[in-house]
Amino acid sequence: MKKIYYLKTCDTCKRILKQIKNIDQFQLQDIKEEDITVKQIEEMYALTGSYETLFSKRAKLYKEMGLKEENLTEADFKRYILEHYTFLARPVVIYNDQIFVGNSPKTIEAMLQKVNN
């Protein structure tokens, strides 16, 4: 599978997508326009082994809802990601059986080495 979950209004996502040479081989899903399904989040979980890894603690809602002070479980992370797209760390790039979550320089470098070769 070659799929990218992203937000088309996110400048960071746009910058990263431009660096992928064979972007036309990927299925793109704008998570604001097309909600993440239970099946999709479970596929991501199967590759990461953690809903927390998929969860963005940088989201404004995370602070606004006071979630930082709560002791969230894996079930909580899954539920919040399914409730609101902003809680998914972006982008999520699935390339065959590997997953790259978020936009840290290290993650993006590893992803680009894999998909651009």
VMD Tcl script that builds the backbone (N, CA, C; Angstrom):
set m [mol new atoms 351]
animate dup $m
set s [atomselect $m all]
$s set {name element resname resid chain x y z} {
  {N N MET 1 A 0.844 -1.172 0.000}
  {CA C MET 1 A 0.000 0.000 0.000}
  {C C MET 1 A 0.896 1.245 0.000}
  {N N LYS 2 A 0.499 2.236 -0.764}
  {CA C LYS 2 A 1.186 3.522 -0.779}
  {C C LYS 2 A 0.128 4.593 -0.558}
  {N N LYS 3 A 0.130 5.131 0.655}
  {CA C LYS 3 A -0.926 6.076 1.022}
  {C C LYS 3 A -0.356 7.170 1.903}
  {N N ILE 4 A -0.919 8.374 1.735}
  {CA C ILE 4 A -0.505 9.506 2.561}
  {C C ILE 4 A -1.743 10.173 3.141}
  {N N TYR 5 A -1.761 10.266 4.465}
  {CA C TYR 5 A -2.795 11.016 5.167}
  {C C TYR 5 A -2.186 12.376 5.474}
  {N N TYR 6 A -2.857 13.428 5.040}
  {CA C TYR 6 A -2.289 14.766 5.191}
  {C C TYR 6 A -3.411 15.791 5.299}
  {N N LEU 7 A -3.025 17.038 5.441}
  {CA C LEU 7 A -3.968 18.146 5.503}
  {C C LEU 7 A -3.548 19.133 4.423}
  {N N LYS 8 A -4.413 19.369 3.440}
  {CA C LYS 8 A -3.994 20.190 2.307}
  {C C LYS 8 A -3.814 21.660 2.670}
  {N N THR 9 A -4.314 22.071 3.810}
  {CA C THR 9 A -4.119 23.452 4.247}
  {C C THR 9 A -2.854 23.616 5.085}
  {N N CYS 10 A -2.138 22.523 5.319}
  {CA C CYS 10 A -0.927 22.539 6.148}
  {C C CYS 10 A 0.297 22.771 5.261}
  {N N ASP 11 A 0.995 23.884 5.488}
  {CA C ASP 11 A 2.179 24.214 4.694}
  {C C ASP 11 A 3.273 23.166 4.844}
  {N N THR 12 A 3.431 22.628 6.039}
  {CA C THR 12 A 4.446 21.600 6.269}
  {C C THR 12 A 4.132 20.356 5.442}
  {N N CYS 13 A 2.871 19.935 5.431}
  {CA C CYS 13 A 2.478 18.780 4.624}
  {C C CYS 13 A 2.748 19.044 3.146}
  {N N LYS 14 A 2.378 20.225 2.674}
  {CA C LYS 14 A 2.592 20.564 1.264}
  {C C LYS 14 A 4.073 20.519 0.903}
  {N N ARG 15 A 4.913 21.057 1.778}
  {CA C ARG 15 A 6.359 21.062 1.539}
  {C C ARG 15 A 6.895 19.635 1.458}
  {N N ILE 16 A 6.440 18.784 2.352}
  {CA C ILE 16 A 6.895 17.392 2.376}
  {C C ILE 16 A 6.420 16.644 1.125}
  {N N LEU 17 A 5.159 16.836 0.746}
  {CA C LEU 17 A 4.628 16.146 -0.432}
  {C C LEU 17 A 5.404 16.524 -1.694}
  {N N LYS 18 A 5.841 17.778 -1.789}
  {CA C LYS 18 A 6.604 18.227 -2.960}
  {C C LYS 18 A 7.944 17.512 -3.083}
  {N N GLN 19 A 8.450 16.976 -1.983}
  {CA C GLN 19 A 9.746 16.297 -1.989}
  {C C GLN 19 A 9.653 14.832 -2.423}
  {N N ILE 20 A 8.427 14.327 -2.550}
  {CA C ILE 20 A 8.234 12.924 -2.948}
  {C C ILE 20 A 8.191 12.868 -4.468}
  {N N LYS 21 A 9.182 12.202 -5.048}
  {CA C LYS 21 A 9.330 12.173 -6.512}
  {C C LYS 21 A 8.174 11.466 -7.214}
  {N N ASN 22 A 7.735 10.360 -6.682}
  {CA C ASN 22 A 6.690 9.555 -7.334}
  {C C ASN 22 A 5.341 9.710 -6.636}
  {N N ILE 23 A 4.972 10.939 -6.339}
  {CA C ILE 23 A 3.753 11.223 -5.572}
  {C C ILE 23 A 2.508 10.660 -6.263}
  {N N ASP 24 A 2.541 10.562 -7.588}
  {CA C ASP 24 A 1.382 10.057 -8.320}
  {C C ASP 24 A 1.124 8.571 -8.057}
  {N N GLN 25 A 2.072 7.874 -7.457}
  {CA C GLN 25 A 1.891 6.458 -7.116}
  {C C GLN 25 A 1.193 6.275 -5.764}
  {N N PHE 26 A 1.000 7.381 -5.056}
  {CA C PHE 26 A 0.387 7.330 -3.728}
  {C C PHE 26 A -1.083 7.723 -3.790}
  {N N GLN 27 A -1.856 7.089 -2.922}
  {CA C GLN 27 A -3.236 7.515 -2.717}
  {C C GLN 27 A -3.177 8.592 -1.634}
  {N N LEU 28 A -3.720 9.773 -1.940}
  {CA C LEU 28 A -3.692 10.880 -0.984}
  {C C LEU 28 A -5.060 11.031 -0.330}
  {N N GLN 29 A -5.054 11.247 0.966}
  {CA C GLN 29 A -6.307 11.470 1.687}
  {C C GLN 29 A -6.176 12.709 2.558}
  {N N ASP 30 A -6.925 13.743 2.179}
  {CA C ASP 30 A -6.989 14.955 2.997}
  {C C ASP 30 A -7.905 14.638 4.180}
  {N N ILE 31 A -7.321 14.574 5.363}
  {CA C ILE 31 A -8.069 14.093 6.533}
  {C C ILE 31 A -9.145 15.068 7.009}
  {N N LYS 32 A -9.113 16.298 6.512}
  {CA C LYS 32 A -10.173 17.242 6.869}
  {C C LYS 32 A -11.402 16.999 5.996}
  {N N GLU 33 A -11.177 16.633 4.745}
  {CA C GLU 33 A -12.284 16.406 3.815}
  {C C GLU 33 A -12.832 14.990 3.881}
  {N N GLU 34 A -11.976 14.035 4.196}
  {CA C GLU 34 A -12.380 12.633 4.272}
  {C C GLU 34 A -11.936 12.072 5.615}
  {N N ASP 35 A -12.912 11.827 6.488}
  {CA C ASP 35 A -12.608 11.352 7.839}
  {C C ASP 35 A -11.826 10.037 7.822}
  {N N ILE 36 A -11.003 9.881 8.825}
  {CA C ILE 36 A -10.277 8.636 9.022}
  {C C ILE 36 A -11.270 7.606 9.556}
  {N N THR 37 A -11.254 6.428 8.975}
  {CA C THR 37 A -12.171 5.371 9.410}
  {C C THR 37 A -11.518 4.519 10.499}
  {N N VAL 38 A -12.341 3.750 11.170}
  {CA C VAL 38 A -11.839 2.821 12.194}
  {C C VAL 38 A -10.864 1.844 11.539}
  {N N LYS 39 A -11.210 1.348 10.359}
  {CA C LYS 39 A -10.337 0.400 9.655}
  {C C LYS 39 A -8.981 1.048 9.358}
  {N N GLN 40 A -8.987 2.298 8.903}
  {CA C GLN 40 A -7.735 2.978 8.573}
  {C C GLN 40 A -6.861 3.196 9.806}
  {N N ILE 41 A -7.460 3.635 10.895}
  {CA C ILE 41 A -6.670 3.887 12.108}
  {C C ILE 41 A -6.123 2.562 12.650}
  {N N GLU 42 A -6.886 1.485 12.491}
  {CA C GLU 42 A -6.414 0.182 12.944}
  {C C GLU 42 A -5.287 -0.342 12.052}
  {N N GLU 43 A -5.321 -0.019 10.749}
  {CA C GLU 43 A -4.215 -0.375 9.854}
  {C C GLU 43 A -2.948 0.377 10.267}
  {N N MET 44 A -3.099 1.662 10.612}
  {CA C MET 44 A -1.952 2.456 11.058}
  {C C MET 44 A -1.412 1.886 12.368}
  {N N TYR 45 A -2.327 1.524 13.272}
  {CA C TYR 45 A -1.932 0.950 14.561}
  {C C TYR 45 A -1.149 -0.350 14.366}
  {N N ALA 46 A -1.575 -1.163 13.402}
  {CA C ALA 46 A -0.894 -2.437 13.142}
  {C C ALA 46 A 0.566 -2.203 12.751}
  {N N LEU 47 A 0.847 -1.073 12.125}
  {CA C LEU 47 A 2.211 -0.757 11.701}
  {C C LEU 47 A 3.029 -0.051 12.788}
  {N N THR 48 A 2.357 0.693 13.673}
  {CA C THR 48 A 3.080 1.430 14.718}
  {C C THR 48 A 3.059 0.716 16.061}
  {N N GLY 49 A 1.975 -0.013 16.339}
  {CA C GLY 49 A 1.814 -0.663 17.635}
  {C C GLY 49 A 1.411 0.299 18.733}
  {N N SER 50 A 1.029 1.531 18.332}
  {CA C SER 50 A 0.696 2.537 19.342}
  {C C SER 50 A -0.188 3.630 18.759}
  {N N TYR 51 A -1.332 3.868 19.410}
  {CA C TYR 51 A -2.174 4.997 19.002}
  {C C TYR 51 A -1.525 6.311 19.438}
  {N N GLU 52 A -0.780 6.267 20.534}
  {CA C GLU 52 A -0.116 7.476 21.007}
  {C C GLU 52 A 0.887 7.995 19.976}
  {N N THR 53 A 1.558 7.087 19.274}
  {CA C THR 53 A 2.500 7.475 18.226}
  {C C THR 53 A 1.782 8.250 17.122}
  {N N LEU 54 A 0.540 7.894 16.849}
  {CA C LEU 54 A -0.244 8.536 15.794}
  {C C LEU 54 A -0.876 9.846 16.244}
  {N N PHE 55 A -0.836 10.111 17.528}
  {CA C PHE 55 A -1.535 11.251 18.132}
  {C C PHE 55 A -0.635 12.488 18.165}
  {N N SER 56 A -1.205 13.619 17.768}
  {CA C SER 56 A -0.455 14.872 17.790}
  {C C SER 56 A -0.706 15.624 19.094}
  {N N LYS 57 A 0.328 15.717 19.903}
  {CA C LYS 57 A 0.220 16.484 21.148}
  {C C LYS 57 A 0.491 17.959 20.897}
  {N N ARG 58 A 0.735 18.317 19.632}
  {CA C ARG 58 A 0.951 19.720 19.272}
  {C C ARG 58 A -0.347 20.391 18.810}
  {N N ALA 59 A -1.422 19.623 18.704}
  {CA C ALA 59 A -2.707 20.161 18.265}
  {C C ALA 59 A -3.237 21.168 19.280}
  {N N LYS 60 A -3.796 22.259 18.771}
  {CA C LYS 60 A -4.369 23.291 19.656}
  {C C LYS 60 A -5.425 22.694 20.577}
  {N N LEU 61 A -6.265 21.823 20.029}
  {CA C LEU 61 A -7.333 21.217 20.831}
  {C C LEU 61 A -6.794 20.412 22.003}
  {N N TYR 62 A -5.612 19.861 21.862}
  {CA C TYR 62 A -4.998 19.077 22.932}
  {C C TYR 62 A -4.846 19.940 24.177}
  {N N LYS 63 A -4.369 21.155 23.966}
  {CA C LYS 63 A -4.204 22.082 25.091}
  {C C LYS 63 A -5.541 22.669 25.532}
  {N N GLU 64 A -6.363 23.065 24.537}
  {CA C GLU 64 A -7.652 23.687 24.844}
  {C C GLU 64 A -8.567 22.770 25.651}
  {N N MET 65 A -8.521 21.475 25.359}
  {CA C MET 65 A -9.392 20.525 26.052}
  {C C MET 65 A -8.786 20.047 27.374}
  {N N GLY 66 A -7.576 20.519 27.676}
  {CA C GLY 66 A -6.934 20.125 28.924}
  {C C GLY 66 A -6.457 18.680 28.937}
  {N N LEU 67 A -6.235 18.115 27.754}
  {CA C LEU 67 A -5.841 16.708 27.675}
  {C C LEU 67 A -4.427 16.475 28.190}
  {N N LYS 68 A -3.636 17.540 28.190}
  {CA C LYS 68 A -2.255 17.431 28.658}
  {C C LYS 68 A -2.217 16.997 30.131}
  {N N GLU 69 A -3.215 17.430 30.880}
  {CA C GLU 69 A -3.262 17.115 32.312}
  {C C GLU 69 A -3.871 15.740 32.585}
  {N N GLU 70 A -4.482 15.136 31.569}
  {CA C GLU 70 A -5.126 13.838 31.763}
  {C C GLU 70 A -4.145 12.707 31.479}
  {N N ASN 71 A -4.423 11.563 32.061}
  {CA C ASN 71 A -3.619 10.371 31.818}
  {C C ASN 71 A -4.330 9.549 30.744}
  {N N LEU 72 A -4.030 9.840 29.480}
  {CA C LEU 72 A -4.743 9.224 28.366}
  {C C LEU 72 A -4.264 7.789 28.109}
  {N N THR 73 A -5.225 6.938 27.782}
  {CA C THR 73 A -4.927 5.544 27.448}
  {C C THR 73 A -4.861 5.398 25.928}
  {N N GLU 74 A -4.426 4.246 25.465}
  {CA C GLU 74 A -4.408 3.960 24.024}
  {C C GLU 74 A -5.813 4.116 23.434}
  {N N ALA 75 A -6.825 3.662 24.167}
  {CA C ALA 75 A -8.219 3.787 23.702}
  {C C ALA 75 A -8.606 5.255 23.561}
  {N N ASP 76 A -8.138 6.098 24.498}
  {CA C ASP 76 A -8.419 7.534 24.425}
  {C C ASP 76 A -7.778 8.149 23.181}
  {N N PHE 77 A -6.507 7.810 22.933}
  {CA C PHE 77 A -5.819 8.350 21.765}
  {C C PHE 77 A -6.570 7.974 20.487}
  {N N LYS 78 A -6.983 6.718 20.383}
  {CA C LYS 78 A -7.728 6.250 19.206}
  {C C LYS 78 A -9.027 7.027 19.054}
  {N N ARG 79 A -9.759 7.165 20.152}
  {CA C ARG 79 A -11.060 7.851 20.109}
  {C C ARG 79 A -10.903 9.301 19.670}
  {N N TYR 80 A -9.935 9.996 20.236}
  {CA C TYR 80 A -9.742 11.410 19.867}
  {C C TYR 80 A -9.326 11.562 18.407}
  {N N ILE 81 A -8.479 10.684 17.904}
  {CA C ILE 81 A -8.076 10.759 16.491}
  {C C ILE 81 A -9.298 10.560 15.598}
  {N N LEU 82 A -10.156 9.626 15.956}
  {CA C LEU 82 A -11.356 9.378 15.162}
  {C C LEU 82 A -12.367 10.519 15.283}
  {N N GLU 83 A -12.398 11.201 16.431}
  {CA C GLU 83 A -13.345 12.303 16.639}
  {C C GLU 83 A -12.962 13.562 15.885}
  {N N HIS 84 A -11.665 13.857 15.796}
  {CA C HIS 84 A -11.252 15.108 15.154}
  {C C HIS 84 A -9.914 14.941 14.446}
  {N N TYR 85 A -9.900 15.311 13.177}
  {CA C TYR 85 A -8.712 15.106 12.336}
  {C C TYR 85 A -7.451 15.764 12.888}
  {N N THR 86 A -7.605 16.835 13.639}
  {CA C THR 86 A -6.432 17.568 14.118}
  {C C THR 86 A -5.547 16.743 15.056}
  {N N PHE 87 A -6.115 15.675 15.612}
  {CA C PHE 87 A -5.342 14.859 16.550}
  {C C PHE 87 A -4.421 13.838 15.869}
  {N N LEU 88 A -4.526 13.688 14.546}
  {CA C LEU 88 A -3.614 12.781 13.850}
  {C C LEU 88 A -2.320 13.519 13.542}
  {N N ALA 89 A -1.203 12.971 13.972}
  {CA C ALA 89 A 0.096 13.555 13.644}
  {C C ALA 89 A 0.250 13.501 12.119}
  {N N ARG 90 A 0.690 14.602 11.536}
  {CA C ARG 90 A 0.732 14.671 10.077}
  {C C ARG 90 A 2.126 14.989 9.582}
  {N N PRO 91 A 2.384 14.511 8.367}
  {CA C PRO 91 A 1.615 13.539 7.597}
  {C C PRO 91 A 1.880 12.121 8.084}
  {N N VAL 92 A 1.011 11.221 7.652}
  {CA C VAL 92 A 1.253 9.797 7.869}
  {C C VAL 92 A 1.474 9.200 6.480}
  {N N VAL 93 A 2.658 8.661 6.273}
  {CA C VAL 93 A 3.004 8.063 4.984}
  {C C VAL 93 A 3.148 6.562 5.178}
  {N N ILE 94 A 2.333 5.824 4.438}
  {CA C ILE 94 A 2.436 4.367 4.452}
  {C C ILE 94 A 3.042 3.957 3.117}
  {N N TYR 95 A 4.173 3.282 3.216}
  {CA C TYR 95 A 4.878 2.831 2.015}
  {C C TYR 95 A 5.113 1.334 2.160}
  {N N ASN 96 A 4.326 0.567 1.408}
  {CA C ASN 96 A 4.329 -0.889 1.510}
  {C C ASN 96 A 4.032 -1.295 2.946}
  {N N ASP 97 A 4.976 -1.862 3.680}
  {CA C ASP 97 A 4.699 -2.305 5.051}
  {C C ASP 97 A 5.364 -1.409 6.088}
  {N N GLN 98 A 5.759 -0.201 5.662}
  {CA C GLN 98 A 6.378 0.738 6.604}
  {C C GLN 98 A 5.499 1.972 6.772}
  {N N ILE 99 A 5.589 2.573 7.964}
  {CA C ILE 99 A 4.815 3.774 8.236}
  {C C ILE 99 A 5.745 4.850 8.787}
  {N N PHE 100 A 5.507 6.069 8.352}
  {CA C PHE 100 A 6.264 7.227 8.808}
  {C C PHE 100 A 5.249 8.235 9.325}
  {N N VAL 101 A 5.359 8.577 10.605}
  {CA C VAL 101 A 4.357 9.415 11.254}
  {C C VAL 101 A 4.972 10.733 11.694}
  {N N GLY 102 A 4.350 11.828 11.270}
  {CA C GLY 102 A 4.772 13.139 11.723}
  {C C GLY 102 A 5.778 13.795 10.801}
  {N N ASN 103 A 6.267 14.958 11.246}
  {CA C ASN 103 A 7.121 15.756 10.368}
  {C C ASN 103 A 8.473 16.092 10.976}
  {N N SER 104 A 8.941 15.268 11.895}
  {CA C SER 104 A 10.280 15.515 12.436}
  {C C SER 104 A 11.290 15.329 11.308}
  {N N PRO 105 A 12.363 16.108 11.304}
  {CA C PRO 105 A 13.366 15.980 10.244}
  {C C PRO 105 A 13.878 14.549 10.068}
  {N N LYS 106 A 14.077 13.845 11.177}
  {CA C LYS 106 A 14.572 12.469 11.123}
  {C C LYS 106 A 13.565 11.556 10.424}
  {N N THR 107 A 12.294 11.698 10.756}
  {CA C THR 107 A 11.234 10.886 10.148}
  {C C THR 107 A 11.117 11.172 8.656}
  {N N ILE 108 A 11.121 12.451 8.303}
  {CA C ILE 108 A 10.974 12.833 6.898}
  {C C ILE 108 A 12.170 12.368 6.080}
  {N N GLU 109 A 13.363 12.485 6.626}
  {CA C GLU 109 A 14.561 12.029 5.921}
  {C C GLU 109 A 14.490 10.519 5.660}
  {N N ALA 110 A 14.099 9.749 6.662}
  {CA C ALA 110 A 13.984 8.297 6.508}
  {C C ALA 110 A 12.916 7.945 5.469}
  {N N MET 111 A 11.794 8.653 5.518}
  {CA C MET 111 A 10.708 8.399 4.570}
  {C C MET 111 A 11.147 8.721 3.152}
  {N N LEU 112 A 11.800 9.870 2.950}
  {CA C LEU 112 A 12.214 10.261 1.606}
  {C C LEU 112 A 13.257 9.296 1.045}
  {N N GLN 113 A 14.150 8.817 1.878}
  {CA C GLN 113 A 15.138 7.835 1.412}
  {C C GLN 113 A 14.458 6.580 0.917}
  {N N LYS 114 A 13.385 6.179 1.596}
  {CA C LYS 114 A 12.679 4.959 1.239}
  {C C LYS 114 A 11.843 5.156 -0.040}
  {N N VAL 115 A 11.048 6.210 -0.093}
  {CA C VAL 115 A 10.089 6.360 -1.203}
  {C C VAL 115 A 10.723 6.931 -2.470}
  {N N ASN 116 A 11.839 7.628 -2.370}
  {CA C ASN 116 A 12.440 8.243 -3.543}
  {C C ASN 116 A 13.515 7.366 -4.188}
  {N N ASN 117 A 13.695 6.153 -3.712}
  {CA C ASN 117 A 14.701 5.259 -4.301}
  {C C ASN 117 A 14.074 4.179 -5.146}
}
mol reanalyze $m
mol bondsrecalc $m
mol representation Tube
mol addrep $m
